[in-house]
């Protein structure tokens, strides 16, 4: 199966400052790939290079057989982009926003109205066609932005933190739409700060730190390989005591909030737990490891 998108050895420098270094990956049809990293990691610059808004210092991006940097118009005809901003036209109704955007792809007249109707139904906005933009909730606006990005039946959709600011119900509804895109063979590149979103939607993840991919894999692979299955959250024990327990168990600990995080090893986790309990901490909880722990382990800081 041919890749929907190929990014090869992407670098971006601004003068003497290098913000992206050697990023390479592929995105297959019907696959969701997540690009994760803390603020300043180079995500926005990388995504900009992927859809042609930023010119790489080195490397290239291809959508199918089309090279983004040398044939931008043809490449953009095969992609859809959902940015963090809604940037909908407040002078147009919901339907008119779609019809106006369709003109950019030379979709006009009955063809534009038919496509707009299909998309409004797909994102469950058919009852809002005549509404003005300022009458929509945040969640409804995000649905409309996604519908707009799909007007040209793209092969690849870029979702740049698409659910920021949405309430939990609206996020869940948006997730269903992304899953539907995947099921219909669309390749999706997602950036997000929500770990539950990344774990729920993404088939693969690339972890970005200081402009470089520091690890990649499925969410489950990254958690198991980097952290393990369980961690303990501890408060009220000295760092020296925790480090001694971790070293003896061939594990690791890191500061976490007002306390510490310690990985419970698979082989002797009960022994480690008993040592932690015997130290009489102010607070001690045990839970499944997650992607936030992966970032803490790899970078020393949380994603947020």
N, C-alpha and C positions, 0 to 999 in steps of 0.2 A: 504494500500500500504506500503510495507516494506521500511524502510529508506535505502537510498544509502550509507549514512555515519552517524555514531554516534560518537560524542566526549563526553566523560564523565569525569568531574571533573579533567581537565588537569592542572597540576602544573609543573613548572620547576624552579629549584633552582640551582644556581652556587655558591657553598659555602654558605655564609650567605645572598647572594643576591637572592631575589625572582623576577623573570621576568614575570612569568605567574601564575595566581592564580585562580583556580577553574573554568576554562572555560568549559562550557557544551553547546552543541547544536546538532541539527540533520540537515541533508541535504537530501531532498527527490529526487527521480528520476524526471527529467524534471524541476528542480528548480535551480535558481541562488541565492546563498547566498553570500553577501558581508561582508568582514571583514575590517572594517575601523578604523583608529586610527592615531594619529600623530607619527612622528618618535620617536622610543624608547618606544612605547606603548606595544610591545610584539608581533606584528603581524608576523614577520619573524620566531620567535621561535615557535609560535602557529602553523603556516603552516608547519614548519619542523616536528613537532610532528604528524600532521595529515597524512603526507605521509611517515613517518618513518625515516626521516633523523636525527631527534632529539629524544632521549629517554626521556619520561616524568619522572619526579620525582615521580609523583602520577597520577593515572587515566589511561584511555585507549582510543583507537580509534578502531572502527570497520568499515570495508567496507563490507556491507551485513552481512554475517555470519562470515567473516574472521577478526581476530584480528590483527591489523597492527604490534604491537610490538612483538608478539610471532610467527607470520607467515608472515614475511615481503615479502618473495618471492611471495607467492600466492596473497598477497594484492597488490603488485606492478603490477602484471599481470592484475589487474582490474582498474588501474588508469593511467592517463596521466598527465604530469607535464610540464607547461610552466613557466620557470623562467624569471627573469628580463634580464638575459644575453641570447644572441642568441645561443652561444656555438655550432654553426654549424661547420662541418669539412671543412676547406677551400680547402683541397686536393681533395674533391669529388664534383661532379656536384650535382644539385638539386635532380635529381632522385637517384643518388648513395647515397646521404645522407639518403634517406628514406630506400633504400634497405639494407644499412649497419645497420641501427637502427632496421629494422625488424628481423635481425638475433638474437637480444637479446631476442626476443619472439619466437624463433625457427620457424619463418616464412621465408621460403627460396624458391628459384627457381621461378616457374611460379606463385605460390601463393603470393610471395612477390611482384613480378612485377604487378600483378593484383591489389593488395591492394594499392600499391604506385600510380598506375594510377588512382584508384578511389579517393584517397585523393588529388592528384594534381588537379583533376577536381573539387572536392568539394571546394577547396580554390582558384580556378581559376588560377592555376599555370601550367596548362598542356602545355602552349606554352613556358615555361621556363625550361623544364625538363633537357635539355642539358647544361644550363647555369652554370657557376661557381658561387660560393657564393659571391665573390667580385663584381660580375656584378649586384647584386640585390640591390634594394633600401631598406631602413629600413622597410617599410611596407611589401614588398615582403618577407623579411627575417622572419618577425613575422608570416606571413601566413605559411611559411614553418615549423617554429618551432611548430606551432599548428598542422599542418598536421602530423609531426613526433610524437607528443604526442598522436595522435589518431590511430596510426598504429595498436595497439592491441585491438581496439574497447572497450575503457575503459568505466566503469560504472560511474566513477567520474573523472573530470578534474580539476586540480588546476591551476589557472591563477594568477601568482604573478606579479602585476603591468604590465600587458601585453602590454599596449599601450604607456608606457613612452617613450618620445622622438619622437613619430610619429606625422606627420602633421594631420590636421583635416580630410582630405579626407581618409587617411590611417586608422585613428581611426574609422571612420564611416564604412569602409569596414570590419574591424575586428569585430565591433559590430554585423554586419550581421551574421558573422560566429558563434559567441557565441549564438545568437538567434536561429540559425539553430541547434546547439548542444542541446539546451533546448527543441526545438520542437521534436527532435528525442529521448527524454527521458533520456538524459545524465544529471547527477547532476554536477553543476559547483560551485566551491568555488573561489571567486574573491577577490583579494586585489587591491586597487587602491587609488590614491590621487586625482583623477578627480571626482568631485561631480556630474557632468552631466553624466558621465559614470555609476556611482553607481545608480543614479536615473533612468537612462534609462534601465539598464540591470537587476538590482537585484529585486527579489521578496521579499527578507527579508534582513535586515542589522543587524549586530552586531557591536556596537560601543565599541572599546577597549581603555582603558586609564589606564596606569600604570599596565598593565598585567591583568586587570579585565574587564569583560563585564559590562559596566555601563548602557546600555540600548539596546533594540532591538525591531524590528518591521518592517513593510513595510516602504518604504521611506515616503509615505504620512502620515502614522500614526505618525512617529517620528517628522515630521515637525509640524503637527497639535498639537500634545500633548506637544511638547517642546517649540515651538516658537509661533505658531498661523499661521494666513494666510498672514499677511503683516508686513513689518518692515519699519522703516524710517532710512535713513542714514543722519547724521547731522554733520555739521562742523560750528565752530564759536559761539557755545553756551557753557557756563561753565558747567562742570560736575555736580556742585551743582544744577544748574537750571534744567538740564535734569533729575537728580535723583528725584527732587521734583515733576516734571511732571509725571515721571514713578510711583512714590509711590502713588500719588493721583489717578492714573488710575489703580492701582494694576497690574502694568506691570514691566518691567525691562529694563535696559540699560547697555551696555558694550562698552569699547573702541573698535574702529574698524578702522584700518588704521590711517589716520590723524584726525579722528573724532570719532563719536560714533554711535552705533546701538541701536535703541529703538523699542521694539515690540509694534505694534499697536493693542490694544485689540479689540476683535470682537464687544463688546457691545457699546463702546463709542469712537471708533477710530476717528470719525470726530472731536470730541471735543479735543482730544489729538493733532490731526493734526493742528487745529486752534491755540492751545497754542504754538506749535512749530513754526508756521508761525509768530505769534505775537512777538516771541522772536528775530526776525530778524536775522536768522542764515546766515553765509556766503554761505552755501550750504545746501539744503534740498531736498532729493529725497525719493520717495515712491516706493516700489517694493514688489513682492511676496517673501515670506520666502523660504529659500532653506536649503539644508543639511549642507552647510558651517555655516549657522546661528545656526543650531542644535549643532554643535561642539563648537561654541563660547559660547553658552548658558550653555552647560554641563561642559566644561573643562576650559573656560576662555581664550582659544586660538583657532586659526583657524587650520584646518587640515594640511594645507601646512606648 
